[in-house]
Amino acid sequence: MENKTVIITNLNDAWAEPGSIFDVFRESFHVGNQTQHFLNHLVVINWDQKAHARCQAIHPHCYQIESKSENSTFSKEAFYVTQDYLHIVWKKIEFLGLVLQLGYNFVFTDTDIKWLRNPFKHFEEDADFQTSCDNFNGNPSDLNNAPNTGLSYVKSNEKTICIGSTNFGSTLAKFTQTCMIKMRLT
């Protein structure tokens, strides 16, 4: 895109089979209202070799992340707030921080979100960081809205690069939404 924005999602073996959620996700760009061109800007993070092979077979922009953890495997389904889930979250945050350091803005989207229209028309132009939320009360500035990083738009600048490199704790016992709450309160 003209403003150095990429769209990023992630894929592992659990969702890599033909006819899986990944295919539904990709199809949404084709059937959505003026969304097909976004596929040219979609980068798919692959957590294992099977997902990487599947991605390369059907999409031109695939990037495999290697894990150094012997206790975690990226190829199986990672259930919410388990050790494997949290390991993936932190590796994803590390990767997204590198994207920001390279000067790219990004939209991170979970693979279970359908792209049926252009979300860029709805982002605030002056905001550095925008994310979806679980409980929206109608006021976008209210800190009581519960953030959910299933869809996030982040502009690359000094503030967001700093946030991306912030250490929110040395254990995997914390998860993304908790970190998001900490960021907005500081």
C-alpha positions as CSV (number, residue, x, y, z in Angstrom):
1,M,0.0,0.0,0.0
2,E,1.1,3.5,-0.6
3,N,1.6,4.3,3.2
4,K,3.8,1.2,3.8
5,T,1.0,-0.7,5.5
6,V,0.9,-4.5,5.5
7,I,-1.9,-6.8,6.7
8,I,-0.6,-9.7,8.9
9,T,-2.3,-12.9,10.0
10,N,-1.0,-16.2,11.3
11,L,-1.5,-19.8,10.5
12,N,-0.5,-23.2,12.0
13,D,-1.1,-26.8,11.2
14,A,-4.5,-26.8,13.1
15,W,-6.0,-24.3,10.5
16,A,-3.9,-25.2,7.4
17,E,-5.9,-28.0,5.9
18,P,-7.8,-27.3,2.6
19,G,-11.4,-26.2,3.5
20,S,-10.3,-24.8,6.9
21,I,-10.7,-21.4,8.4
22,F,-7.7,-20.1,6.5
23,D,-9.5,-20.8,3.2
24,V,-12.7,-19.0,4.5
25,F,-10.4,-16.1,5.6
26,R,-8.8,-15.8,2.1
27,E,-12.1,-16.2,0.3
28,S,-13.5,-13.2,2.3
29,F,-11.1,-10.9,0.4
30,H,-12.5,-12.2,-2.9
31,V,-16.1,-11.8,-2.0
32,G,-15.8,-8.7,0.1
33,N,-16.7,-5.2,-1.1
34,Q,-13.5,-3.9,-2.8
35,T,-11.2,-6.0,-0.6
36,Q,-9.5,-8.3,-3.1
37,H,-6.5,-6.0,-3.7
38,F,-5.7,-6.3,0.0
39,L,-4.5,-9.9,-0.6
40,N,-1.4,-8.3,-2.3
41,H,-0.5,-6.8,1.0
42,L,-1.3,-9.8,3.2
43,V,1.7,-11.5,5.0
44,V,0.9,-14.8,6.6
45,I,3.0,-15.8,9.6
46,N,3.5,-19.6,9.6
47,W,4.1,-21.3,12.9
48,D,5.2,-24.7,11.5
49,Q,6.4,-26.3,8.3
50,K,3.1,-27.8,7.3
51,A,1.4,-24.4,7.6
52,H,4.3,-22.9,5.6
53,A,4.0,-25.4,2.8
54,R,0.2,-24.9,2.6
55,C,0.6,-21.1,2.7
56,Q,3.2,-21.1,-0.1
57,A,0.9,-23.3,-2.2
58,I,-1.9,-20.7,-2.2
59,H,-0.4,-17.4,-1.2
60,P,2.7,-15.4,-2.3
61,H,3.7,-13.8,1.0
62,C,4.4,-16.4,3.7
63,Y,6.9,-16.1,6.6
64,Q,7.8,-19.0,8.9
65,I,8.7,-18.2,12.5
66,E,11.0,-20.5,14.2
67,S,10.6,-21.4,17.9
68,K,13.5,-22.0,20.2
69,S,11.2,-23.4,22.9
70,E,11.6,-27.1,23.5
71,N,8.4,-27.2,25.5
72,S,6.2,-25.6,22.9
73,T,5.0,-26.8,19.5
74,F,3.4,-24.4,17.1
75,S,1.9,-27.1,15.0
76,K,-1.0,-28.0,17.3
77,E,-4.0,-25.9,18.3
78,A,-3.0,-23.6,21.2
79,F,-5.8,-23.1,23.6
80,Y,-6.4,-19.7,25.2
81,V,-3.9,-18.7,27.9
82,T,-2.1,-22.1,27.9
83,Q,1.7,-22.1,27.8
84,D,1.7,-22.8,24.1
85,Y,-0.8,-20.0,23.4
86,L,1.2,-17.5,25.4
87,H,4.4,-18.6,23.7
88,I,2.8,-17.9,20.3
89,V,1.5,-14.5,21.5
90,W,5.0,-13.4,22.6
91,K,6.6,-14.6,19.4
92,K,3.9,-12.7,17.4
93,I,4.5,-9.5,19.4
94,E,8.2,-9.9,18.8
95,F,7.6,-10.3,15.1
96,L,5.2,-7.3,14.9
97,G,7.8,-5.2,16.8
98,L,10.3,-6.0,14.0
99,V,7.7,-4.9,11.4
100,L,7.4,-1.6,13.2
101,Q,11.2,-1.2,13.4
102,L,11.4,-1.7,9.7
103,G,9.1,1.3,9.2
104,Y,5.9,-0.5,8.2
105,N,2.5,0.1,9.6
106,F,0.4,-3.0,10.0
107,V,-3.1,-4.3,10.5
108,F,-3.0,-7.6,12.5
109,T,-6.0,-9.7,11.9
110,D,-6.9,-13.0,13.4
111,T,-7.6,-15.7,10.8
112,D,-11.2,-16.1,11.9
113,I,-12.1,-12.5,10.9
114,K,-13.8,-12.1,7.5
115,W,-12.7,-9.1,5.4
116,L,-16.0,-8.1,3.8
117,R,-15.2,-4.3,3.5
118,N,-12.4,-1.9,3.8
119,P,-11.6,-1.3,7.5
120,F,-9.1,1.5,6.7
121,K,-12.0,3.9,6.1
122,H,-13.0,3.4,9.8
123,F,-9.6,4.0,11.4
124,E,-8.8,7.3,13.1
125,E,-6.2,9.1,11.1
126,D,-4.4,10.6,14.0
127,A,-4.3,7.5,16.2
128,D,-1.0,5.5,16.5
129,F,-2.6,2.4,17.8
130,Q,-6.2,1.1,17.3
131,T,-7.6,-2.2,18.3
132,S,-10.9,-4.0,18.4
133,C,-12.5,-4.6,21.8
134,D,-14.7,-7.2,23.5
135,N,-17.0,-4.8,25.2
136,F,-17.5,-1.4,23.4
137,N,-19.6,1.1,25.2
138,G,-19.9,3.6,22.3
139,N,-17.1,5.9,23.4
140,P,-13.8,5.1,21.7
141,S,-11.8,7.1,24.2
142,D,-13.2,5.3,27.3
143,L,-10.6,3.3,29.1
144,N,-13.3,0.8,30.3
145,N,-13.6,-0.6,26.8
146,A,-11.9,-4.1,27.0
147,P,-9.2,-4.3,24.3
148,N,-9.0,-7.4,22.1
149,T,-6.1,-7.7,19.6
150,G,-8.0,-9.8,17.1
151,L,-7.9,-6.8,14.8
152,S,-5.3,-4.1,15.4
153,Y,-4.0,-1.2,13.3
154,V,-0.6,0.2,14.4
155,K,1.4,3.0,12.8
156,S,5.2,2.8,12.9
157,N,6.7,5.7,14.9
158,E,8.9,6.3,17.9
159,K,6.0,5.6,20.4
160,T,4.8,2.3,18.9
161,I,8.3,1.0,18.3
162,C,9.0,1.7,21.9
163,I,5.8,-0.1,23.0
164,G,6.7,-3.0,20.8
165,S,10.0,-3.4,22.5
166,T,8.7,-3.0,26.1
167,N,9.1,-6.0,28.4
168,F,5.7,-6.5,30.1
169,G,7.1,-9.3,32.3
170,S,9.4,-12.2,32.1
171,T,6.8,-14.9,32.5
172,L,4.3,-16.1,30.1
173,A,1.6,-15.8,32.7
174,K,0.4,-12.5,31.2
175,F,-1.5,-12.3,28.0
176,T,-2.0,-9.7,25.3
177,Q,-5.2,-8.1,26.6
178,T,-3.6,-7.5,30.0
179,C,-0.6,-5.9,28.3
180,M,-2.9,-3.7,26.3
181,I,-4.6,-2.5,29.5
182,K,-1.2,-1.7,31.0
183,M,-0.2,0.3,27.9
184,R,-3.2,2.5,27.9
185,L,-2.9,3.2,31.7
186,T,0.7,4.4,31.5
